[in-house]
Structure formats: structure tokens, C-alpha cells
Amino acid sequence: MQEVSHLSHKFRVKRVLFLFVSSLIIYVGMTSLSEAEDDTSDILKRLEKIEESTDEESLAKKFDLSLYGYVSASYTHNFNNPNSQANALRIFDGDANSFRPNMAQIVFEKEAKVDGAMVDRAGFRIKLNFGEDAKFTGGNTGEDEVDFQEAYAQYVAPVGNGLDLRIGRMNTLIGYEVIESPFNPNFSRSWLFGLGEPFTTTGIRGTYTFSESVTFSIGGINSFTGAQEDPNRSKSVEALLGLTPVDWLGVSIFGFWGPEGDLGARNADRVLVGGIIDIQATDQTEFVVEAYYANQANATPGVNARWNGVAGYVIHDFTDQWGVRIRGELFEDADGFLGCGGSVVRAGRANTCFGDIVPASQTLWEGTLTLQYKPVPSLLTRVEFRYDKSNRNTFQFGNRSANHQETLAAEVAYLF
């Protein structure tokens, strides 16, 4: 009887322990489940915040900001093998038998719009250049491989169709070719562009589009050279009239006038007048002709300087990837005012001459054939042969002067 009572007591103790352990397990499980639910709730809240931030516009998108540019490099072989290692009378490809990091360009802009609120009508552009070409993009031959090619503020005033006003440093209105290599038909630049035209201008400009066929731009600028400082405290004027009478024909008439002498110089006005005819013959073939005449009064005391030229282009695309570009050019530097002003030890050997290097009249001819291939739309590759000829011995063959020069160049450019 006492043994049975002892067993019953023992059983009751085990049952109490069982109930206690079970209750403890259930409590821990419920607590863990509650904590898991809290963790899941926190994760969901964080995901919701991420989704909300994704839906919000970025600063760039909100203000319609753009960032783009390109990187280019080249190699040029001169068959004359000049001892100076310079391609005479070249601008952005002055290094002979050498690789050249031409340009890394970054553009940051907000383009002003014709319609909308005032904030939409305001804009700006900053174009920053790095590399060998940056030594010349300001219109001067310096040594600095960094240059602000463009830096201007823009506002489209609500006048008629919209009056586009810009103030700062801008690309010039004059000429067909531009600083940016990928936007030119050929890799090497023409003498019309490299010797006789400004690259950039600093001042104020207004542009008005009268219709789809007529656009007019005019600007007051510091100088022809694109200098940021005014050398003589007198402003110059450049203008461009763009006409598109039919879809396949474009006509541009440009001009420049202004006092371009140094401070104190008198009657030193510079005048340039020219035009461009652009014919889109077919979807694949385009013809372009540019010509101008320029005169600088009192370029040297009592003597005027004159330069003029004409260049023709044939641009043909076989496919979206393959194309060929041909340029022929005649350029006259009647008084030796523009050519042969460079040096082999400065600024990438631009505008360098040999032999007859004293200022003298010079007539130049050149023919350029460029084969273009785009493996992908953003990657541009070119192979180019160019033949230069002068009526003077301004080129170099080995260690002697010559009246001709032949080069073979290759270029690669990536646009982003």
C-alpha cells in the first residue's frame, strides 16, 4: 500500500514536469514567432521605402540634365619620315609616326526649351576637354591639356517662336567642320578650318527660328581667336543665316567683322564672308561645298592680309556600318599671315613648316580619302590617307624641305 502511494506521487511529479516543459516550449515558440513577424514587418517596410525612392525622380531626371561625350585616340604615319617628327601644317594631328591621345570630352548640360515655364526655358552647357586636342580648342596654341571648350548659360525668351539667348563661351558660327572629330567627315581637319576660321567664341548670341526653312543667329564676341579676354576692348560680330528651301538642300551664309588688332592698333578690321551648300542626293550620299574669303587690314603696318579657300566633300554610307568620305581642298594664304606659325617644340607641333618658313604667300592643295567602320553605333573607327601639296617647300622629307606630304592615319573614337 505504501509502495503504491509512492508510485502515484512519483507519477504526479513527472506529469507536473511534463506540463512545465511543454508550457515553456510553447512560450518560446510563440515568442520566436512574434519576433519573426516583427523582423518580416521591418523587411517589408524597408522594401517599401526602396520602392518609394525608386519611384521618385532623380535630380538629373527632374531637371532634365544630360551627360555625354567621347574619347578618341589615333596613330599617324608620315611617308616623308620627317626628322622633326612633325606633320607640317596640321592642327589636331601634328605628331608624325606617333600615337596620340587626342581627346576625352565630357559635356554636362540642360537644354533650354521653347515652351513651358521659366525654369524649362533656362539652360546651360559645360563642355570640358582633356588631351592633346585641348591645347587648341580655345583657338590658341597653348600647352595646357585641359580646356573649357564651351561654358554658357541659355534662356529662350517667349518672343514669337522663341528667341534663344546664350552668353559665355561657345562654338563658332563659322564654317562646316568642328572641333569634335567624330562629327566631321574626315579624321584630319581642313586648312579652311584649321588655319582660317575661329574654333570658339566668347560673348553673347541670339538665335531666332522664323520658320522650318529660315534660322538666323548673330553674336557680339571678344575676338576672332576665341580668347576669353578682349585684346583691344572692341567687340566683333559673327552671324549665320541658315536656309532649307527643300528637304534635300541646306544653305548656310556666315560672316565675321571686327577690329582684331592689338590694343592701340588702328584700322585693323577683319572681315570674313562665306557659305556652305549641303545636298542630300540620296539616303546614302551627301555632297557638301564650303568656301569663304577673308581680309585683315593692317596685318602688318601698312599691309593687308588675305586668305580664302574652297573645300568639297563626298559622304557615302554603304551600310549603317561602312562608309567612305572624300575631301578635296584649295587654300590660299596670300600674304603668309596664317601658315607656318607653329613650332616643333610647342603645343603638339601644330601649324609647323620647314624650308620657306618666312611669311610669304602660299597656295595649298590636299586630297583626303577616309574609310569608316562602326562595329557598333557608339564605336567609330577610321583609316585615312591624305596627300598635301604646296607651291613652296614648307613640308619636310627626312632632313630636307619638300613641297609635298603623304600621311596614313588610323583613329578610334567611343561615344557615350
Buried (B, 14 or more C-beta within 10 A) or exposed (E): EEEEEEEEEEEEEEEEEEEEEEEEEEEEEEEEEEEEEEEEEEEEEEEEEEEEEEEEEEEEEEEBBEEEBBBBBBBBBBBBEBBBBBBBBBBBBBBBBBEBBBBBBBBBBBEBBBEEEEEBBBBBBBBBBBBBBBBBBBBBBBEEBEBBBBBBEBBBBEEEEBBBBBBBBBBBBBBBBBBBBBEBBBBBBBBBBBBBBBBBBBBBBBBBBEEEEEBBBBBBBBBBBBBBEBBBEBBBEBBBBBBBEEEEEBBBBBBBBBBBBEEEBEEBBBBBBBBBBBEBEEEEEBBBBBBBBBBBBBBEEEEBBBBBBBBBBBBBBEEEEEBBBBBBBBBBBBBBBBBBBBBBEEBBBBBBBBBBBEBBBBBBBBEBBBBBEBEEEEEBBBBBBBBBBBBBBBBBBEEEBBBBBBBEBBBBBBBE
